[in-house]
Amino acid sequence: MATARHIQYYSNILGRDINLEITGHWGHPILMFPSSYGSYTQNRDFGLNQSVMHFIDQGKIKLYNVESIDGLTFYADNLSSEVKIHNYELYMQFLKDELIPYIQQECNTHRIGVAGVSFGGYHAANTAFRFPDLVSHLFSMSGVFNIRNFTPLSDDMRIYFNCPDEFMQNEESWKFMHMQIVLSTSNWDSCKPKNEHMANILANKGIPYWYDEKQWIDHDWPLWKMVFPEYIGRYF
């Protein structure tokens, strides 16, 4: 079974080390985000990585679990909306200009997959929709697609460009036609309405996607551990 390798990736953009857990030796890279305020090891700690371990062992995928900066952005109650979005924009620049190029070089591929659950699903979706040329697959499980509740009373345009359910309504559809998009939810999921709304936006734009709604299961790790291997198995 593949073991995890931990590195500290120094970001010149952020001016700090970012923790990264790499699982697997080869395969299509999947950049994975933790949920709200979670550690970069959260997906391993709660068994999400293990749920797709046989795909990792077969060399079909390789996981890159990255640290978020939720504590310096949307979950930092002591910061103004402008500072939150400024810090998050730096994080997005780090992903686009530093981390994803590192993954591209290590895996000798142009486009990568992105995945996350709950608020990690937001990070994944925002990355995919902001930088579609860099992303091949999006797996957003019980995700959200708007951060205005974290940035009240602000008209900063950078907020708009980090709310996929807003900016995607004005995007050109051709940019996303190559991407495999999965919006995963359940009938008991608190984020179901948000996923239905995002699916409707994609449908109205003519962008292909898979909206998958499971039954009789809550917004929690048992749901995500059940569906993630199904999605990986479909595409890899």
Secondary structure as GFF3:
##gff-version 3
##sequence-region A 1 236
A	DSSP	beta_strand	4	11	.	.	.	ID=ss1
A	DSSP	beta_strand	16	23	.	.	.	ID=ss2
A	DSSP	beta_strand	28	33	.	.	.	ID=ss3
A	DSSP	alpha_helix	42	45	.	.	.	ID=ss4
A	DSSP	alpha_helix	48	51	.	.	.	ID=ss5
A	DSSP	alpha_helix	53	57	.	.	.	ID=ss6
A	DSSP	beta_strand	61	66	.	.	.	ID=ss7
A	DSSP	three_ten_helix	70	72	.	.	.	ID=ss8
A	DSSP	alpha_helix	81	94	.	.	.	ID=ss9
A	DSSP	pi_helix	95	99	.	.	.	ID=ss10
A	DSSP	alpha_helix	100	107	.	.	.	ID=ss11
A	DSSP	beta_strand	112	117	.	.	.	ID=ss12
A	DSSP	alpha_helix	119	130	.	.	.	ID=ss13
A	DSSP	three_ten_helix	132	134	.	.	.	ID=ss14
A	DSSP	beta_strand	135	141	.	.	.	ID=ss15
A	DSSP	three_ten_helix	148	150	.	.	.	ID=ss16
A	DSSP	alpha_helix	157	160	.	.	.	ID=ss17
A	DSSP	alpha_helix	164	167	.	.	.	ID=ss18
A	DSSP	three_ten_helix	168	170	.	.	.	ID=ss19
A	DSSP	three_ten_helix	173	176	.	.	.	ID=ss20
A	DSSP	beta_strand	180	188	.	.	.	ID=ss21
A	DSSP	alpha_helix	192	205	.	.	.	ID=ss22
A	DSSP	beta_strand	210	218	.	.	.	ID=ss23
A	DSSP	alpha_helix	221	235	.	.	.	ID=ss24
###
